[in-house]
Amino acid sequence: MHTSNQPPTQLPFSEKYDLRHAAAYFKKHQDGLARRLSHNRDLQVARQALHLAGDPTLVLDLPCGAGRFWPLLAEQPNRVILAADNSADMLTVATQSQPPEIVRRVTTLQTSAFDIELTDRAVDCIFCMRLMHHIGDSGHRQEMLREFHRVTRDTVILSLWVDGNYKAWKRARLERKRDRREERGPQNRFVIPTKQIESEFRSSGFEILGHYDFLPMYAMWRTYVLRRIDR
């Protein structure tokens, strides 16, 4: 939990998830064949990552969003699932949208990834999907990683956008064109160089057990499995 005199970090994008945005977020991943196929691939990658992490028993899903990974996390019968999000409305949508038998397996908590309202080493694994690519500042990323290091006793699973693939190259080319035309608006999604993020993992107290790419050499999404190192 946050112990310094400074308030915990708040990023602008995190404030947008009212009930309307949260409901739209839930529906987005069910909209059309391409979205459903993408969701199934996300589940496949996450299942592999959980297995590499040792199939942890006590998992914190943060941010849990609309709960789309809850059925996957519940596949292990003895798993205890904590689900947290910065948005109370997102938690409401998640508990109303997911199957009741799944919701009964989940304990929810409204909290920030920068200031998790749990004790030190409270969980076996922090499961963090679709957050890190919103954080463009290295200092903010390391602040969050240090909080993860405090709360997990073993592993962290997280996804983000990395370079070294076709989609990242295409995005960089588009952004250069926007710069020349002075069309660039505020960004809330970022491609992070692989060498940089892996250095940040290590400096925050983690070793890299492995990673899984959504579509190798094509897509930007990569899911890392990290293990906590005592410092």
N, C-alpha and C positions, 0 to 999 in steps of 0.2 A: 504494500500500500504506500501511497505517496507520503513521504516524510519530510521533504524540504519545505522551505517557506514559499517557494514558487508554486502557483497553481498548476495542475497537470495540463499537458498540452491538449488543445482543442483545435481540430482541423476543420476548415469551413464546410467541406463536403459532408461531414458527419451530422450536420444540423438539418439536412434536407429530408430525412426520413420520417415524415409525418405519416399518418394512417394512409393517405392517398398514395404517397410514394412507396410505402412499404407494401401495400397491396399490389401495386404495379410491378414491384421487384419480384414478388412471388409468382405472378402470372408470366413474367418475361421468360423464364426458363421452361415454360410449357407451351410457348407460342410457336407452333409450326414444327415441321419435321427436323429442320436444321438445329433448332434450339434443343429439341429432345435428344437428338443424337449427340450434341455437344454435352448435354447434361449427363448422358450415359457414359461418355468418355471421362468426364470429371469424376464420376463415381468409381470407374475402373481405376483411375490413377490414385484416388484417395484410398481405395481399398488396398492397393499395393503399398502405399506409403504407411498405412496403419500396420500392415504386416511387417514391413521393415522396421518399424518402431517397436516391434515385439507385441503387437495386439494389446495395447494398454487397456487396463481395467477402468481407471478413473480418468475421464477425458473432459477437458474444458473446450467447448466449441465457441470460439471468440474471434470475430463477431459471428453470431449464428445466423444473422439475417432472418429470412423467412423460414428457417429450419429445413432447408432442402437436403441437408446432409444427415438429419436426424434418423431417417429410416436406415441409412447405411451404418451409422454409429450403433444403432440398436440391433444390428445383425448378430453381434456377440451377446449372448443371453445374460452374462454376468457383468456386462459393462455398466458402470455408473456414468451418466451423462449430465454434465453441467453445461448450460447454454447461456451465454452472456452476450449482450449487445449494448451499445451506447444509447440506442433508441428504444424507449418504452413502447412506442407504437409498433416497432418491428417485432418485439417480443409478443405483443398482442396478436399481430397477424400470424406469427409462427404458431402460436398455441391454438389459434382458431382454424388454421389451414391444414395442419398436419393430422394424420389419423389419430383418434383418441387413444388407441392402444400404444402408440409411439409417444404421445404427449405425456402419458402417465409415467414413462421411463425417464423423463427429463425434468431437472430442476433448473429454473430460470433465474437470472440475475442481471439487473441493469448496472453496467459498469463500463469504464473506459479501458481500452487496451493499454493506455499509458498509466493507468492507476487502478489496477485490478483489486477489487475488494475481497481478496482472499489472503490467507496467511502464507508465509514462506513455504515452498515445497508442498503446496496443497494438492497438486494433481500429478498423475503419471505423465500426462501428455497435454500440450496445448495444440489444438487443431484450428489453424488460422487460415481460412481460405478467403480470397478475394478482398484483401485489405492492403497488403504491402505495396501493390502497384499504385495506390493512391498517395503514397508518401514520397515526395520528391526530395525532401531534405535529409541528408545523411544523418545529421544530428537527431532528427525526430525518429528516424528508423532505429538508430542505436539506443535511443531512450526507450523505445518500445521493446527492443530485444533484451535490454537489461531487466525490464519488468518481467518479461517472459522467463528469463533466467532465474529470477527470484521465485516465481510461482511454480514452475515445473520442477519435479524432482528427477526427471529423466529426459524426456524428448519434447521437441516442437516440430509440428508439421505445418509448413506455410507455403503459399503460392504467390507468385509475382510474375511480372513481365521482365524478361531478360533479352539481351542482344544476341547476335550471332545466328540469326535466323531470317528467313525471307520477310516475314511480317514486320519485324523490327527495322529492317533495311527500308522497306516500303514506307513505314511510318516516318522514319527520319527524313526521307526524301520529300514527303509531303510537308513536313514541318519546315524544311528549308525553303520550299516554295512559298509557304505562308509568311515566313520571315521577310522574304524579298518583297512581298506585296503588303507587308505590315498588317496582316490579317490575324495574327495570332492573338487569341483571347486567353483568359486564365486557364491554366492546365490543372486537371485533377487526376490525371493518369500518366504514369511515367514508365519508360523503359530504363531499367537499371543495368549498367554494365556488369557482366558476370563476375569479373575479377573484383570489382568494387564491393558487390553485395557479399561475396564469399569472404572477403577480408573483414567486412563488418560483422559477419557471423562469428568469426574467430575472435575478433577483438571484444565481442560481447560475451564470450565465454562458452562458445559452442564448437563442437566438431561436426563435420558434415558426414552423415552416414551414407547418403546417396541422394539422387534426385530422379524425377520422372518428368519428361517433356510431354505436353499434350499431343503435339505432332512434331517429332524431331526434325530440325532444320527448317520448319515451316512456321509453326505458331510461336507466339511470344510466351505463352504460359508455361511455367516450370514450377514444379512442386518439390520442395526440399524437405528432407528429414534430417533434423539436427539432434545432437545429444548434448546435454548439459555437462560441462566440465567444471569441477570445483576449482575455485581460484583462491 
